[in-house]
């Protein structure tokens, strides 16, 4: 009898799917596991997706909406590595989350905390995200 895969394992598998819609779904599904190393690695890959900007945008939105330090830290890491086009889509995803009626109330506070992260790339990326939130009025 074939072994069933868990939702977690299925999401990891979908993160490398050739289908952009499956990669978007994986980004949303893995957001809850942003503090788990395997998921974090897959999420950064989705944030920096070279094949479809929708994957970048929607994964950034899901992580920003989660608002947890581990999730925002991954966006910050991606921002530090992103080319200009990817950075634009990461910004759009974060701003999409901020535009929601509930917004992301603790995003600025999370970015302030990440500004003290030991990793320089996280500090740089968090500063950019903080500026995006500030420009949005959040």
PyMOL CGO cylinders between C-alpha atoms (Angstrom):
from pymol import cmd
from pymol.cgo import CYLINDER

trace = [
    CYLINDER, 0.00, 0.00, 0.00, 1.49, 3.40, -0.95, 0.3, 1, 1, 1, 1, 1, 1,
    CYLINDER, 1.49, 3.40, -0.95, 2.38, 5.69, 1.91, 0.3, 1, 1, 1, 1, 1, 1,
    CYLINDER, 2.38, 5.69, 1.91, 0.35, 8.90, 2.12, 0.3, 1, 1, 1, 1, 1, 1,
    CYLINDER, 0.35, 8.90, 2.12, 2.27, 12.13, 2.31, 0.3, 1, 1, 1, 1, 1, 1,
    CYLINDER, 2.27, 12.13, 2.31, 1.39, 14.76, 4.86, 0.3, 1, 1, 1, 1, 1, 1,
    CYLINDER, 1.39, 14.76, 4.86, 0.24, 18.23, 3.87, 0.3, 1, 1, 1, 1, 1, 1,
    CYLINDER, 0.24, 18.23, 3.87, 3.65, 19.49, 4.92, 0.3, 1, 1, 1, 1, 1, 1,
    CYLINDER, 3.65, 19.49, 4.92, 5.49, 17.03, 2.65, 0.3, 1, 1, 1, 1, 1, 1,
    CYLINDER, 5.49, 17.03, 2.65, 3.08, 17.69, -0.21, 0.3, 1, 1, 1, 1, 1, 1,
    CYLINDER, 3.08, 17.69, -0.21, 3.67, 21.44, 0.08, 0.3, 1, 1, 1, 1, 1, 1,
    CYLINDER, 3.67, 21.44, 0.08, 7.44, 20.90, -0.01, 0.3, 1, 1, 1, 1, 1, 1,
    CYLINDER, 7.44, 20.90, -0.01, 7.03, 18.81, -3.15, 0.3, 1, 1, 1, 1, 1, 1,
    CYLINDER, 7.03, 18.81, -3.15, 4.79, 21.44, -4.76, 0.3, 1, 1, 1, 1, 1, 1,
    CYLINDER, 4.79, 21.44, -4.76, 7.36, 24.15, -4.04, 0.3, 1, 1, 1, 1, 1, 1,
    CYLINDER, 7.36, 24.15, -4.04, 9.44, 22.73, -6.89, 0.3, 1, 1, 1, 1, 1, 1,
    CYLINDER, 9.44, 22.73, -6.89, 6.54, 22.00, -9.22, 0.3, 1, 1, 1, 1, 1, 1,
    CYLINDER, 6.54, 22.00, -9.22, 6.73, 23.23, -12.82, 0.3, 1, 1, 1, 1, 1, 1,
    CYLINDER, 6.73, 23.23, -12.82, 3.21, 24.63, -12.30, 0.3, 1, 1, 1, 1, 1, 1,
    CYLINDER, 3.21, 24.63, -12.30, 3.21, 28.21, -11.01, 0.3, 1, 1, 1, 1, 1, 1,
    CYLINDER, 3.21, 28.21, -11.01, -0.21, 27.69, -9.42, 0.3, 1, 1, 1, 1, 1, 1,
    CYLINDER, -0.21, 27.69, -9.42, 1.12, 24.77, -7.40, 0.3, 1, 1, 1, 1, 1, 1,
    CYLINDER, 1.12, 24.77, -7.40, 4.14, 26.82, -6.33, 0.3, 1, 1, 1, 1, 1, 1,
    CYLINDER, 4.14, 26.82, -6.33, 1.80, 29.63, -5.21, 0.3, 1, 1, 1, 1, 1, 1,
    CYLINDER, 1.80, 29.63, -5.21, -0.23, 27.12, -3.19, 0.3, 1, 1, 1, 1, 1, 1,
    CYLINDER, -0.23, 27.12, -3.19, 2.98, 25.74, -1.69, 0.3, 1, 1, 1, 1, 1, 1,
    CYLINDER, 2.98, 25.74, -1.69, 4.00, 29.25, -0.61, 0.3, 1, 1, 1, 1, 1, 1,
    CYLINDER, 4.00, 29.25, -0.61, 0.69, 29.74, 1.17, 0.3, 1, 1, 1, 1, 1, 1,
    CYLINDER, 0.69, 29.74, 1.17, 0.72, 26.27, 2.73, 0.3, 1, 1, 1, 1, 1, 1,
    CYLINDER, 0.72, 26.27, 2.73, 4.33, 26.50, 3.94, 0.3, 1, 1, 1, 1, 1, 1,
    CYLINDER, 4.33, 26.50, 3.94, 3.85, 29.91, 5.56, 0.3, 1, 1, 1, 1, 1, 1,
    CYLINDER, 3.85, 29.91, 5.56, 2.68, 28.25, 8.78, 0.3, 1, 1, 1, 1, 1, 1,
    CYLINDER, 2.68, 28.25, 8.78, 6.04, 26.45, 8.91, 0.3, 1, 1, 1, 1, 1, 1,
    CYLINDER, 6.04, 26.45, 8.91, 8.29, 29.49, 8.28, 0.3, 1, 1, 1, 1, 1, 1,
    CYLINDER, 8.29, 29.49, 8.28, 10.34, 28.66, 11.37, 0.3, 1, 1, 1, 1, 1, 1,
    CYLINDER, 10.34, 28.66, 11.37, 11.12, 25.11, 10.15, 0.3, 1, 1, 1, 1, 1, 1,
    CYLINDER, 11.12, 25.11, 10.15, 14.43, 25.03, 8.23, 0.3, 1, 1, 1, 1, 1, 1,
    CYLINDER, 14.43, 25.03, 8.23, 13.16, 22.89, 5.32, 0.3, 1, 1, 1, 1, 1, 1,
    CYLINDER, 13.16, 22.89, 5.32, 10.12, 25.11, 4.83, 0.3, 1, 1, 1, 1, 1, 1,
    CYLINDER, 10.12, 25.11, 4.83, 12.17, 28.27, 5.25, 0.3, 1, 1, 1, 1, 1, 1,
    CYLINDER, 12.17, 28.27, 5.25, 14.54, 27.18, 2.50, 0.3, 1, 1, 1, 1, 1, 1,
    CYLINDER, 14.54, 27.18, 2.50, 11.64, 26.36, 0.16, 0.3, 1, 1, 1, 1, 1, 1,
    CYLINDER, 11.64, 26.36, 0.16, 9.89, 29.65, 0.98, 0.3, 1, 1, 1, 1, 1, 1,
    CYLINDER, 9.89, 29.65, 0.98, 12.97, 31.75, 0.16, 0.3, 1, 1, 1, 1, 1, 1,
    CYLINDER, 12.97, 31.75, 0.16, 13.17, 29.85, -3.12, 0.3, 1, 1, 1, 1, 1, 1,
    CYLINDER, 13.17, 29.85, -3.12, 9.54, 30.70, -3.83, 0.3, 1, 1, 1, 1, 1, 1,
    CYLINDER, 9.54, 30.70, -3.83, 10.09, 34.35, -2.90, 0.3, 1, 1, 1, 1, 1, 1,
    CYLINDER, 10.09, 34.35, -2.90, 12.92, 34.45, -5.44, 0.3, 1, 1, 1, 1, 1, 1,
    CYLINDER, 12.92, 34.45, -5.44, 11.07, 32.38, -8.08, 0.3, 1, 1, 1, 1, 1, 1,
    CYLINDER, 11.07, 32.38, -8.08, 12.70, 33.09, -11.43, 0.3, 1, 1, 1, 1, 1, 1,
    CYLINDER, 12.70, 33.09, -11.43, 9.89, 31.68, -13.53, 0.3, 1, 1, 1, 1, 1, 1,
    CYLINDER, 9.89, 31.68, -13.53, 6.77, 33.53, -12.40, 0.3, 1, 1, 1, 1, 1, 1,
    CYLINDER, 6.77, 33.53, -12.40, 6.33, 36.80, -10.56, 0.3, 1, 1, 1, 1, 1, 1,
    CYLINDER, 6.33, 36.80, -10.56, 2.95, 35.65, -9.22, 0.3, 1, 1, 1, 1, 1, 1,
    CYLINDER, 2.95, 35.65, -9.22, 4.78, 33.11, -7.07, 0.3, 1, 1, 1, 1, 1, 1,
    CYLINDER, 4.78, 33.11, -7.07, 7.04, 35.83, -5.65, 0.3, 1, 1, 1, 1, 1, 1,
    CYLINDER, 7.04, 35.83, -5.65, 4.17, 38.25, -5.05, 0.3, 1, 1, 1, 1, 1, 1,
    CYLINDER, 4.17, 38.25, -5.05, 1.72, 35.82, -3.49, 0.3, 1, 1, 1, 1, 1, 1,
    CYLINDER, 1.72, 35.82, -3.49, 4.31, 34.10, -1.29, 0.3, 1, 1, 1, 1, 1, 1,
    CYLINDER, 4.31, 34.10, -1.29, 5.45, 37.51, 0.00, 0.3, 1, 1, 1, 1, 1, 1,
    CYLINDER, 5.45, 37.51, 0.00, 1.84, 38.47, 0.66, 0.3, 1, 1, 1, 1, 1, 1,
    CYLINDER, 1.84, 38.47, 0.66, 1.15, 35.25, 2.58, 0.3, 1, 1, 1, 1, 1, 1,
    CYLINDER, 1.15, 35.25, 2.58, 4.27, 35.61, 4.70, 0.3, 1, 1, 1, 1, 1, 1,
    CYLINDER, 4.27, 35.61, 4.70, 3.64, 39.31, 5.38, 0.3, 1, 1, 1, 1, 1, 1,
    CYLINDER, 3.64, 39.31, 5.38, 0.04, 38.59, 6.31, 0.3, 1, 1, 1, 1, 1, 1,
    CYLINDER, 0.04, 38.59, 6.31, 1.27, 35.96, 8.77, 0.3, 1, 1, 1, 1, 1, 1,
    CYLINDER, 1.27, 35.96, 8.77, 3.33, 38.75, 10.32, 0.3, 1, 1, 1, 1, 1, 1,
    CYLINDER, 3.33, 38.75, 10.32, 5.37, 36.43, 12.51, 0.3, 1, 1, 1, 1, 1, 1,
    CYLINDER, 5.37, 36.43, 12.51, 9.05, 37.25, 12.93, 0.3, 1, 1, 1, 1, 1, 1,
    CYLINDER, 9.05, 37.25, 12.93, 10.15, 34.03, 11.20, 0.3, 1, 1, 1, 1, 1, 1,
    CYLINDER, 10.15, 34.03, 11.20, 7.93, 34.81, 8.20, 0.3, 1, 1, 1, 1, 1, 1,
    CYLINDER, 7.93, 34.81, 8.20, 9.04, 38.44, 7.87, 0.3, 1, 1, 1, 1, 1, 1,
    CYLINDER, 9.04, 38.44, 7.87, 12.66, 37.35, 8.31, 0.3, 1, 1, 1, 1, 1, 1,
    CYLINDER, 12.66, 37.35, 8.31, 12.34, 35.18, 5.20, 0.3, 1, 1, 1, 1, 1, 1,
    CYLINDER, 12.34, 35.18, 5.20, 11.00, 38.12, 3.20, 0.3, 1, 1, 1, 1, 1, 1,
    CYLINDER, 11.00, 38.12, 3.20, 13.93, 40.19, 4.46, 0.3, 1, 1, 1, 1, 1, 1,
    CYLINDER, 13.93, 40.19, 4.46, 16.41, 37.52, 3.36, 0.3, 1, 1, 1, 1, 1, 1,
    CYLINDER, 16.41, 37.52, 3.36, 14.79, 37.39, -0.07, 0.3, 1, 1, 1, 1, 1, 1,
    CYLINDER, 14.79, 37.39, -0.07, 14.81, 41.19, -0.40, 0.3, 1, 1, 1, 1, 1, 1,
    CYLINDER, 14.81, 41.19, -0.40, 18.55, 41.20, 0.31, 0.3, 1, 1, 1, 1, 1, 1,
    CYLINDER, 18.55, 41.20, 0.31, 19.15, 38.67, -2.50, 0.3, 1, 1, 1, 1, 1, 1,
    CYLINDER, 19.15, 38.67, -2.50, 16.55, 39.90, -4.99, 0.3, 1, 1, 1, 1, 1, 1,
    CYLINDER, 16.55, 39.90, -4.99, 17.25, 41.59, -8.27, 0.3, 1, 1, 1, 1, 1, 1,
    CYLINDER, 17.25, 41.59, -8.27, 15.33, 44.80, -9.00, 0.3, 1, 1, 1, 1, 1, 1,
    CYLINDER, 15.33, 44.80, -9.00, 12.40, 43.00, -10.65, 0.3, 1, 1, 1, 1, 1, 1,
    CYLINDER, 12.40, 43.00, -10.65, 12.04, 40.49, -7.83, 0.3, 1, 1, 1, 1, 1, 1,
    CYLINDER, 12.04, 40.49, -7.83, 12.30, 43.27, -5.25, 0.3, 1, 1, 1, 1, 1, 1,
    CYLINDER, 12.30, 43.27, -5.25, 9.44, 45.11, -6.96, 0.3, 1, 1, 1, 1, 1, 1,
    CYLINDER, 9.44, 45.11, -6.96, 7.23, 42.01, -6.73, 0.3, 1, 1, 1, 1, 1, 1,
    CYLINDER, 7.23, 42.01, -6.73, 8.25, 41.34, -3.13, 0.3, 1, 1, 1, 1, 1, 1,
    CYLINDER, 8.25, 41.34, -3.13, 7.29, 44.93, -2.31, 0.3, 1, 1, 1, 1, 1, 1,
    CYLINDER, 7.29, 44.93, -2.31, 3.96, 44.52, -4.13, 0.3, 1, 1, 1, 1, 1, 1,
    CYLINDER, 3.96, 44.52, -4.13, 3.20, 41.36, -2.15, 0.3, 1, 1, 1, 1, 1, 1,
    CYLINDER, 3.20, 41.36, -2.15, 3.99, 43.06, 1.16, 0.3, 1, 1, 1, 1, 1, 1,
    CYLINDER, 3.99, 43.06, 1.16, 1.90, 46.08, 0.19, 0.3, 1, 1, 1, 1, 1, 1,
    CYLINDER, 1.90, 46.08, 0.19, -0.99, 43.79, -0.84, 0.3, 1, 1, 1, 1, 1, 1,
    CYLINDER, -0.99, 43.79, -0.84, -0.95, 42.35, 2.69, 0.3, 1, 1, 1, 1, 1, 1,
    CYLINDER, -0.95, 42.35, 2.69, -0.80, 45.82, 4.22, 0.3, 1, 1, 1, 1, 1, 1,
    CYLINDER, -0.80, 45.82, 4.22, -3.76, 46.95, 2.10, 0.3, 1, 1, 1, 1, 1, 1,
    CYLINDER, -3.76, 46.95, 2.10, -6.03, 44.28, 3.58, 0.3, 1, 1, 1, 1, 1, 1,
    CYLINDER, -6.03, 44.28, 3.58, -8.66, 45.60, 6.01, 0.3, 1, 1, 1, 1, 1, 1,
    CYLINDER, -8.66, 45.60, 6.01, -6.88, 43.92, 8.93, 0.3, 1, 1, 1, 1, 1, 1,
    CYLINDER, -6.88, 43.92, 8.93, -3.47, 44.78, 7.49, 0.3, 1, 1, 1, 1, 1, 1,
    CYLINDER, -3.47, 44.78, 7.49, -0.38, 43.58, 9.27, 0.3, 1, 1, 1, 1, 1, 1,
    CYLINDER, -0.38, 43.58, 9.27, -0.43, 45.63, 12.47, 0.3, 1, 1, 1, 1, 1, 1,
    CYLINDER, -0.43, 45.63, 12.47, 2.90, 44.45, 13.88, 0.3, 1, 1, 1, 1, 1, 1,
    CYLINDER, 2.90, 44.45, 13.88, 4.95, 44.59, 10.67, 0.3, 1, 1, 1, 1, 1, 1,
    CYLINDER, 4.95, 44.59, 10.67, 6.84, 47.77, 11.64, 0.3, 1, 1, 1, 1, 1, 1,
    CYLINDER, 6.84, 47.77, 11.64, 7.56, 46.40, 15.12, 0.3, 1, 1, 1, 1, 1, 1,
    CYLINDER, 7.56, 46.40, 15.12, 8.75, 43.12, 13.63, 0.3, 1, 1, 1, 1, 1, 1,
    CYLINDER, 8.75, 43.12, 13.63, 11.03, 45.00, 11.22, 0.3, 1, 1, 1, 1, 1, 1,
    CYLINDER, 11.03, 45.00, 11.22, 12.42, 47.10, 14.11, 0.3, 1, 1, 1, 1, 1, 1,
    CYLINDER, 12.42, 47.10, 14.11, 13.28, 43.86, 15.93, 0.3, 1, 1, 1, 1, 1, 1,
    CYLINDER, 13.28, 43.86, 15.93, 14.82, 42.34, 12.80, 0.3, 1, 1, 1, 1, 1, 1,
    CYLINDER, 14.82, 42.34, 12.80, 16.97, 45.46, 12.43, 0.3, 1, 1, 1, 1, 1, 1,
    CYLINDER, 16.97, 45.46, 12.43, 18.99, 43.96, 15.32, 0.3, 1, 1, 1, 1, 1, 1,
    CYLINDER, 18.99, 43.96, 15.32, 19.30, 40.50, 13.72, 0.3, 1, 1, 1, 1, 1, 1,
    CYLINDER, 19.30, 40.50, 13.72, 22.85, 39.11, 13.74, 0.3, 1, 1, 1, 1, 1, 1,
    CYLINDER, 22.85, 39.11, 13.74, 22.66, 38.49, 9.99, 0.3, 1, 1, 1, 1, 1, 1,
    CYLINDER, 22.66, 38.49, 9.99, 23.45, 41.60, 7.95, 0.3, 1, 1, 1, 1, 1, 1,
    CYLINDER, 23.45, 41.60, 7.95, 21.24, 40.53, 5.01, 0.3, 1, 1, 1, 1, 1, 1,
    CYLINDER, 21.24, 40.53, 5.01, 18.24, 40.28, 7.35, 0.3, 1, 1, 1, 1, 1, 1,
    CYLINDER, 18.24, 40.28, 7.35, 18.92, 43.76, 8.76, 0.3, 1, 1, 1, 1, 1, 1,
    CYLINDER, 18.92, 43.76, 8.76, 19.15, 45.24, 5.24, 0.3, 1, 1, 1, 1, 1, 1,
    CYLINDER, 19.15, 45.24, 5.24, 16.01, 43.49, 4.00, 0.3, 1, 1, 1, 1, 1, 1,
    CYLINDER, 16.01, 43.49, 4.00, 14.05, 44.42, 7.13, 0.3, 1, 1, 1, 1, 1, 1,
    CYLINDER, 14.05, 44.42, 7.13, 14.99, 48.08, 6.62, 0.3, 1, 1, 1, 1, 1, 1,
    CYLINDER, 14.99, 48.08, 6.62, 13.57, 47.92, 3.09, 0.3, 1, 1, 1, 1, 1, 1,
    CYLINDER, 13.57, 47.92, 3.09, 10.35, 46.25, 4.27, 0.3, 1, 1, 1, 1, 1, 1,
    CYLINDER, 10.35, 46.25, 4.27, 10.01, 48.84, 7.04, 0.3, 1, 1, 1, 1, 1, 1,
    CYLINDER, 10.01, 48.84, 7.04, 10.37, 51.62, 4.45, 0.3, 1, 1, 1, 1, 1, 1,
    CYLINDER, 10.37, 51.62, 4.45, 7.71, 49.97, 2.27, 0.3, 1, 1, 1, 1, 1, 1,
    CYLINDER, 7.71, 49.97, 2.27, 5.32, 49.76, 5.22, 0.3, 1, 1, 1, 1, 1, 1,
    CYLINDER, 5.32, 49.76, 5.22, 6.06, 53.37, 6.14, 0.3, 1, 1, 1, 1, 1, 1,
    CYLINDER, 6.06, 53.37, 6.14, 5.40, 54.52, 2.57, 0.3, 1, 1, 1, 1, 1, 1,
    CYLINDER, 5.40, 54.52, 2.57, 2.07, 52.70, 2.69, 0.3, 1, 1, 1, 1, 1, 1,
    CYLINDER, 2.07, 52.70, 2.69, 1.17, 54.51, 5.89, 0.3, 1, 1, 1, 1, 1, 1,
    CYLINDER, 1.17, 54.51, 5.89, 1.26, 51.43, 8.12, 0.3, 1, 1, 1, 1, 1, 1,
]
cmd.load_cgo(trace, "trace")
